[in-house]
C-alpha cells in the first residue's frame, strides 16, 4: 500500500466502535489502489472478511443499469426524452396519462412519479423482470405528476432493466455481463446466489434496539428487482474499477471503450434538485448519479442497502478519486462517517460535511399541518404532535414487514424550513425528514403522500 497507510487501522477501529461485523474498502487515487478489510463476513460462521470478499451492493447497482441505458443512447437506440413505451410497450402504471408520458429521463432521475418500492417476488426465472413490469401496470399508483418532484424509485430502475433486456435481446444479467462486467475486467462480482457462493460472500446482520445482532434470514431479495439492486454482490475494488471507467471518460483499464466520450459528463448534469435536508445530502440528481457539493468540491456517487448490508461509493472527478466501502451491519452511518472523513481529508483535502444534529436551542414551530398519516408501499408513517416536536411512528408494510421489521416511534424536533431531525441517534446518526408541498408529502428521499389528517 503506497498511500493511506493507516487505512486498515481506521477500518478496524471504526468497526469495533460501531458494532460492525465486517467491512471492506477500496480507494483508487489516480493509478494507485489502497484496500483494507476487517472483521467477518458472517458472525454465524466466523469466516474472515478480506479485500476480495463480495458484499451486496444494493442500489449502487443503479449506476450499472444507468450505464447500460447510456450505451443504448450512445448507439442511437434510445432517446432519453422519448416515452418509455416507445421501447417497452408493456410498460404502464395505473394512471393512463402517466403511462403514456413517463420518459427514460424520468426513470433515470427518479422523477417518474409512481410508487417506487414494489418488491414483488415474481420468481427466479428469466421472466422475473417481465412479470414485475406486468405487476407495475396494475399496482403502481401515481404519487405526483411525471417530472414534478424527486422521489426515489426502485421500480423505475426495474423498468429500465427490462428496457435494456428487451432492446439487447437477453436478460438484464446477461447484458450486464456482456456489456460491463466483461469489458471492465471485473472478476469478483456475482449476480446470483449460486455465483456468490464461489466467493467469500458477506451476509447481513440486524439487531433490535438494545438486542444482539442476528444474521439476516433471507440472504437475497427478489430477482425481479435486480436492476435496482436486489441481487448483485461485488468486492469494493470492482466498484473502483467501474468508477475509474467513468473518470476515464468511458474507457476501461485495458483501453476498451465502454461509454461514449462525454457520457459521464452527461450523467453528472443535474436533472432535478431534491429537497435539501442537510449539507451532507445530495444537492441534485443526475442520470443515475447522486450529486453532492462537499467542501466546495463536486462529488458524485450512489449508496446502496439490502437487509443488513450497506455500500457507499463516491467519485471525485477533480481528484481522480474513487472510494467504495461495504459493510454488513452495525451503526452504519456513524461507521461511514468515521471512515470517509479521514479518507477524503488524506486523499483530497476535502472536509466531509457533518450530518445534521438536534439544535442546541429549541426551534419554535407550530405543529398544525404536520400530524396525519403518510403511506407508501413499504411503510406508513403516523405523525403526531409531541412536546416540542413530532412523534413519528414507522409501521412496516409488504416486503419490509415480511423481513421482520417492527413498528418504531421516534421523536423528531424542528430544524426550521419544515425540516425535522431525530432527537436521538438511529444507527449512530440523526435522521432528517421534511414536509414538502404544503404538507402534502413527508419526504425522506421518497415523497410519501398524505393519506389522512
Phi and psi in degrees as a GROMACS rama.xvg file:
@    title "Ramachandran Plot"
@    xaxis  label "Phi"
@    yaxis  label "Psi"
@TYPE xy
-93.1096  -12.1476  UNK-2
-144.286  168.268  UNK-3
52.3657  53.9346  UNK-4
-63.2662  -22.7018  UNK-5
-91.2799  9.51992  UNK-6
-58.8588  -46.9434  UNK-7
-59.3281  -40.1629  UNK-8
-66.7944  -41.7906  UNK-9
-56.8343  -46.5786  UNK-10
-65.8612  -45.7226  UNK-11
-58.3862  -49.6119  UNK-12
-67.4814  -40.4045  UNK-13
-66.4754  -38.2092  UNK-14
-64.1671  -43.5051  UNK-15
-65.1564  -43.0292  UNK-16
-64.9491  -31.9619  UNK-17
-117.241  17.1716  UNK-18
65.1574  33.9985  UNK-19
-88.4757  121.387  UNK-20
-61.5288  -46.2722  UNK-21
-156.118  152.626  UNK-22
-157.18  158.75  UNK-23
-145.03  153.031  UNK-24
-143.085  145.807  UNK-25
-134.058  134.089  UNK-26
-126.48  118.269  UNK-27
-105.55  121.646  UNK-28
-125.535  108.311  UNK-29
61.2721  -127.122  UNK-30
-93.3081  3.09662  UNK-31
-95.5978  153.865  UNK-32
-135.16  126.695  UNK-33
-115.432  136.168  UNK-34
-135.5  153.727  UNK-35
-158.104  157.745  UNK-36
-145.407  158.806  UNK-37
-150.566  154.586  UNK-38
74.2569  -148.458  UNK-39
-127.302  154.964  UNK-40
-82.5176  -17.1642  UNK-41
-156.542  114.039  UNK-42
-68.1895  -18.8813  UNK-43
-72.9693  -28.2542  UNK-44
-111.281  -21.3355  UNK-45
76.1223  13.414  UNK-46
-69.1618  130.384  UNK-47
-69.1749  140.153  UNK-48
-79.2015  136.443  UNK-49
-128.276  170.927  UNK-50
-66.7716  -18.4751  UNK-51
-102.204  11.7845  UNK-52
-65.3908  146.037  UNK-53
-103.85  130.01  UNK-54
-113.83  151.97  UNK-55
-66.0737  126.443  UNK-56
-93.7884  -4.49957  UNK-57
53.4355  -135.224  UNK-58
-72.2109  -5.08009  UNK-59
-59.8038  -22.5496  UNK-60
-54.2897  -30.5741  UNK-61
-59.9803  -27.631  UNK-62
-67.6728  -34.5733  UNK-63
-68.34  -43.9244  UNK-64
-65.3962  -41.7322  UNK-65
-61.5294  -39.3579  UNK-66
-62.7336  -38.7719  UNK-67
-63.3994  -39.5934  UNK-68
-66.252  -41.6937  UNK-69
-65.6839  -29.3979  UNK-70
-62.6835  -39.8744  UNK-71
-65.6533  -37.3632  UNK-72
-64.6195  -43.7949  UNK-73
-54.6338  -38.2635  UNK-74
-87.6059  2.23035  UNK-75
75.9292  14.0915  UNK-76
-88.7911  -15.6243  UNK-77
-138.699  136.624  UNK-78
-105.148  122.539  UNK-79
-58.1077  -29.4473  UNK-80
-98.7199  10.0586  UNK-81
-86.278  150.626  UNK-82
-59.9087  142.57  UNK-83
-55.3083  -35.3372  UNK-84
-63.1524  -20.58  UNK-85
-60.8976  -33.4602  UNK-86
-106.472  -23.1646  UNK-87
-136.657  81.0305  UNK-88
-58.1195  -22.2197  UNK-89
-73.6167  -13.4203  UNK-90
-69.3816  143.03  UNK-91
-177.236  162.485  UNK-92
-129.276  179.57  UNK-93
-61.8629  -38.8804  UNK-94
-75.7954  117.365  UNK-95
-65.7988  -39.5879  UNK-96
-66.6112  -42.3984  UNK-97
-64.0402  -37.3319  UNK-98
-56.7097  -34.3233  UNK-99
-84.7666  -22.2795  UNK-100
-111.972  -14.6992  UNK-101
-62.8793  128.979  UNK-102
-104.804  170.31  UNK-103
-62.4206  -39.6896  UNK-104
-60.8252  -41.7133  UNK-105
-55.7451  -45.893  UNK-106
-67.3604  -41.7758  UNK-107
-63.6577  -30.8225  UNK-108
-105.241  12.3109  UNK-109
59.0473  40.2612  UNK-110
-121.655  18.7215  UNK-111
-66.8424  -27.5656  UNK-112
88.7311  1.63173  UNK-113
-107.738  165.565  UNK-114
-49.3924  131.134  UNK-115
-102.24  -20.4393  UNK-116
-105.719  67.6847  UNK-117
-107  84.6477  UNK-118
-92.684  51.2668  UNK-119
-69.0029  130.18  UNK-120
-85.7338  107.563  UNK-121
-104.166  20.6022  UNK-122
97.7833  177.558  UNK-123
-107.767  8.26904  UNK-124
-78.6449  172.307  UNK-125
-66.7614  -11.5079  UNK-126
-93.9515  8.65727  UNK-127
-57.5718  -42.3404  UNK-128
-70.6812  -41.1005  UNK-129
-61.7632  -38.8476  UNK-130
-69.6017  -32.1203  UNK-131
-68.9289  -39.9761  UNK-132
-58.2803  -40.2067  UNK-133
-65.2445  -38.3705  UNK-134
-64.7064  -41.2362  UNK-135
-59.9703  -37.9303  UNK-136
-55.6381  -34.72  UNK-137
-111.994  4.67983  UNK-138
-131.072  -12.9661  UNK-139
-89.5517  106.719  UNK-140
-83.7379  154.815  UNK-141
-86.1095  121.794  UNK-142
-89.0133  -35.7474  UNK-143
-155.18  166.964  UNK-144
-62.7349  138.409  UNK-145
-52.9979  130.119  UNK-146
86.9565  -7.72651  UNK-147
-80.4991  -36.0798  UNK-148
-139.315  162.085  UNK-149
-91.8277  127.906  UNK-150
-149.607  114.734  UNK-151
-52.732  129.709  UNK-152
-135.802  95.878  UNK-153
-62.0714  -41.1369  UNK-154
-60.557  -34.0159  UNK-155
-62.0814  -37.4785  UNK-156
-74.3043  -26.979  UNK-157
-66.0324  -39.8745  UNK-158
-62.8168  -41.9337  UNK-159
-61.3208  -39.684  UNK-160
-61.4326  -40.4076  UNK-161
-66.8118  -37.3746  UNK-162
-62.3128  -47.0171  UNK-163
-58.7478  -46.8948  UNK-164
-62.3503  -41.244  UNK-165
-65.7426  -44.2699  UNK-166
-74.1143  -26.0272  UNK-167
-92.9944  -12.9458  UNK-168
74.1388  40.7081  UNK-169
-153.331  -159.403  UNK-170
-96.7808  164.29  UNK-171
-57.164  -41.4745  UNK-172
-64.0884  -42.2557  UNK-173
-66.6454  -34.4609  UNK-174
-70.91  -40.1301  UNK-175
-58.2616  -43.512  UNK-176
-64.8648  -47.0163  UNK-177
-70.6828  -38.4504  UNK-178
-99.69  -18.5394  UNK-179
-130.038  -57.0467  UNK-180
-58.9955  -47.9333  UNK-181
-64.9477  -56.492  UNK-182
-60.1315  -29.9772  UNK-183
-80.6025  -12.4092  UNK-184
75.912  26.2898  UNK-185
-71.299  133.005  UNK-186
-117.925  -30.9222  UNK-187
-110.717  74.5157  UNK-188
-149.923  142.093  UNK-189
-133.456  140.027  UNK-190
-108.091  -13.7366  UNK-191
-133.078  159.115  UNK-192
-60.3671  -38.1339  UNK-193
-68.8863  -18.0594  UNK-194
-86.3617  -36.2651  UNK-195
-63.3372  -32.0069  UNK-196
-68.7096  -12.0975  UNK-197
-77.9152  -10.4897  UNK-198
-116.454  177.385  UNK-199
-82.5616  90.9938  UNK-200
-95.236  134.102  UNK-201
-82.2523  150.164  UNK-202
-117.274  154.663  UNK-203
-80.9106  155.112  UNK-204
-130.193  133.792  UNK-205
-127.139  160.121  UNK-206
-150.668  146.341  UNK-207
-77.2944  155.215  UNK-208
-52.7048  122.232  UNK-209
79.6839  -1.39036  UNK-210
-104.508  171.835  UNK-211
-73.9241  158.933  UNK-212
-75.1919  146.239  UNK-213
-131.384  149.584  UNK-214
-71.8362  134.944  UNK-215
-61.1405  130.321  UNK-216
-69.976  -39.9328  UNK-217
-103.857  110.797  UNK-218
-72.7334  -37.3779  UNK-219
-125.034  138.857  UNK-220
-79.5131  174.019  UNK-221
-63.08  141.722  UNK-222
-60.8515  -27.8413  UNK-223
-57.3653  -25.5938  UNK-224
-103.804  17.4208  UNK-225
-55.7715  -45.5823  UNK-226
-64.4981  -18.7447  UNK-227
-91.9268  -14.2487  UNK-228
127.286  14.0064  UNK-229
-73.4457  -28.9757  UNK-230
-122.244  -30.2821  UNK-231
-66.0408  144.92  UNK-232
-125.736  149.891  UNK-233
-159.268  154.824  UNK-234
-78.4411  148.04  UNK-235
-54.2882  -34.0337  UNK-236
-60.9209  -28.4566  UNK-237
-73.5217  -30.1412  UNK-238
-70.6885  -36.0601  UNK-239
-63.1514  -39.2829  UNK-240
-60.4908  -43.1998  UNK-241
-62.1617  -46.0288  UNK-242
-60.9479  -37.9811  UNK-243
-66.688  -32.7062  UNK-244
-63.1362  -43.6837  UNK-245
-60.5648  -46.6236  UNK-246
-63.2288  -29.5069  UNK-247
-85.4156  18.0017  UNK-248
59.9733  40.6676  UNK-249
96.1646  6.94556  UNK-250
-108.66  131.145  UNK-251
-74.0393  170.476  UNK-252
-61.5553  -28.0671  UNK-253
-91.697  7.93193  UNK-254
95.1198  -4.38277  UNK-255
-68.8556  130.491  UNK-256
-82.7978  122.27  UNK-257
-103.383  -39.0047  UNK-258
-128.198  156.404  UNK-259
-68.8154  154.511  UNK-260
-58.8946  131.672  UNK-261
94.0803  -10.5631  UNK-262
-65.8891  -41.6233  UNK-263
-63.0454  -40.904  UNK-264
-61.6321  -40.8571  UNK-265
-64.7695  -36.8943  UNK-266
-69.5783  -21.5458  UNK-267
-92.0204  -3.76306  UNK-268
-71.382  128.726  UNK-269
-60.6872  130.523  UNK-270
-101.845  -32.3666  UNK-271
-161.388  150.312  UNK-272
-103.002  113.892  UNK-273
-71.7111  162.558  UNK-274
-54.4002  131.032  UNK-275
-84.7826  116.172  UNK-276
-111.908  9.29099  UNK-277
160.597  155.171  UNK-278
-69.6294  -14.5308  UNK-279
-79.5954  -23.1429  UNK-280
-79.0502  163.956  UNK-281
-59.6035  138.763  UNK-282
-93.879  -10.3874  UNK-283
-165.703  172.808  UNK-284
-134.307  131.309  UNK-285
-98.569  -149.105  UNK-286
-90.6321  78.9412  UNK-287
103.301  -33.0423  UNK-288
-92.4874  138.875  UNK-289
-77.0406  137.864  UNK-290
-114.946  126.834  UNK-291
-122.641  160.62  UNK-292
-128.091  100.488  UNK-293
-108.121  115.282  UNK-294
59.064  34.4216  UNK-295
79.9533  5.2045  UNK-296
-112.249  130.223  UNK-297
-66.1383  129.689  UNK-298
-131.8  138.631  UNK-299
-128.078  166.585  UNK-300
161.988  -156.492  UNK-301
-161.758  154.603  UNK-302
-112.815  158.798  UNK-303
-147.847  146.266  UNK-304
-149.356  143.081  UNK-305
-128.653  171.03  UNK-306
-53.0528  109.142  UNK-307
83.712  1.00888  UNK-308
-131.268  146.493  UNK-309
-141.006  142.151  UNK-310
-132.742  141.071  UNK-311
-130.395  126.729  UNK-312
-127.248  130.572  UNK-313
-133.372  142.347  UNK-314
-126.991  132.093  UNK-315
-117.491  95.1322  UNK-316
-56.5962  -38.5082  UNK-317
-64.1646  -22.2201  UNK-318
-114.369  4.81507  UNK-319
52.6583  45.6251  UNK-320
-118.556  134.269  UNK-321
-130.214  132.063  UNK-322
-127.326  130.334  UNK-323
-133.23  125.149  UNK-324
-125.564  135.471  UNK-325
-130.24  146.068  UNK-326
-152.872  165.285  UNK-327
-128.182  43.1831  UNK-328
137.177  -178.634  UNK-329
89.4098  -167.695  UNK-330
-79.56  86.575  UNK-331
-58.5895  -53.5769  UNK-332
-60.4854  -45.2707  UNK-333
-65.0694  -38.4201  UNK-334
-61.4382  -48.3969  UNK-335
-61.4768  -39.1401  UNK-336
-60.8537  -44.1381  UNK-337
-68.9325  -22.2987  UNK-338
-93.8063  -48.9269  UNK-339
-66.9494  -36.6557  UNK-340
-59.108  -51.8114  UNK-341
-70.9598  -31.7526  UNK-342
-64.2896  -45.5424  UNK-343
-69.1625  -34.5116  UNK-344
-66.4231  -42.938  UNK-345
-74.6653  -30.068  UNK-346
-93.945  -35.3046  UNK-347
-133.353  1.88982  UNK-348
65.4251  25.2629  UNK-349
-95.1958  132.34  UNK-350
-86.112  115.634  UNK-351
-72.0421  123.524  UNK-352
-58.4713  145.641  UNK-353
-74.9346  151.937  UNK-354
-77.9711  154.056  UNK-355
-61.5519  148.822  UNK-356
-132.89  161.736  UNK-357
-57.7857  137.318  UNK-358
-65.8901  149.892  UNK-359
-64.767  -36.4694  UNK-360
-113.732  137.745  UNK-361
-56.9524  138.797  UNK-362
-92.8605  120.975  UNK-363
-62.2148  142.234  UNK-364
-157.488  158.364  UNK-365
-107.251  121.988  UNK-366
-70.1664  -13.0051  UNK-367
-56.9487  136.786  UNK-368
94.5998  -13.219  UNK-369
-95.2398  -45.9167  UNK-370
-59.5091  148.115  UNK-371
150.759  -168.849  UNK-372
-119.29  133.185  UNK-373
-125.326  132.793  UNK-374
-141.336  138.829  UNK-375
-130.423  -173.711  UNK-376
-63.0308  -30.5111  UNK-377
-105.114  -14.4697  UNK-378
-158.305  147.412  UNK-379
-114.975  134.465  UNK-380
-107.625  120  UNK-381
-99.7828  114.401  UNK-382
-106.224  124.4  UNK-383
-129.86  144.294  UNK-384
-67.2602  141.169  UNK-385
-138.952  172.921  UNK-386
-62.1412  108.32  UNK-387
76.7395  10.4288  UNK-388
-177.578  -146.214  UNK-389
-132.614  140.177  UNK-390
-97.6817  121.026  UNK-391
-116.816  116.508  UNK-392
-98.3117  123.061  UNK-393
-94.2712  119.52  UNK-394
-114.599  105.601  UNK-395
-63.9824  148.936  UNK-396
-135.373  164.687  UNK-397
54.025  -130.669  UNK-398
-57.8047  -39.0763  UNK-399
-62.426  -42.5769  UNK-400
-67.4849  -38.773  UNK-401
-63.3941  -30.0502  UNK-402
-80.262  1.21017  UNK-403
94.5771  6.90524  UNK-404
-66.0254  141.836  UNK-405
-112.383  154.771  UNK-406
-60.7884  139.973  UNK-407
-137.075  148.927  UNK-408
-119.524  129.372  UNK-409
-126.719  134.84  UNK-410
-82.7743  126.388  UNK-411
-112.338  140.477  UNK-412
-117.281  151.226  UNK-413
-71.7815  143.227  UNK-414
-108.176  -10.35  UNK-415
99.0365  161.226  UNK-416
56.1265  38.3747  UNK-417
63.4953  23.127  UNK-418
-107.417  147.337  UNK-419
-136.461  146.571  UNK-420
-125.048  143.496  UNK-421
-62.7499  132.892  UNK-422
-67.0966  -32.5793  UNK-423
-118.228  150.627  UNK-424
-67.8019  147.569  UNK-425
-123.761  118.613  UNK-426
55.0465  35.6612  UNK-427
86.276  -1.57878  UNK-428
-133.718  167.817  UNK-429
-104.971  101.92  UNK-430
-60.8404  150.19  UNK-431
-123.336  141.93  UNK-432
-139.894  168.32  UNK-433
-140.088  160.144  UNK-434
-111.581  123.699  UNK-435
-122.826  166.205  UNK-436
54.8241  52.8464  UNK-437
57.4951  37.9567  UNK-438
80.4911  10.1492  UNK-439
-72.7692  -28.1163  UNK-440
-129.359  143.901  UNK-441
-92.8211  125.607  UNK-442
-113.242  125.414  UNK-443
-146.277  50.4555  UNK-444
84.607  -27.5409  UNK-445
-102.373  142.167  UNK-446
-89.6524  98.0235  UNK-447
-92.4858  117.637  UNK-448
-75.3963  147.627  UNK-449
-70.4546  135.225  UNK-450
-116.386  -13.9086  UNK-451
-161.566  162.998  UNK-452
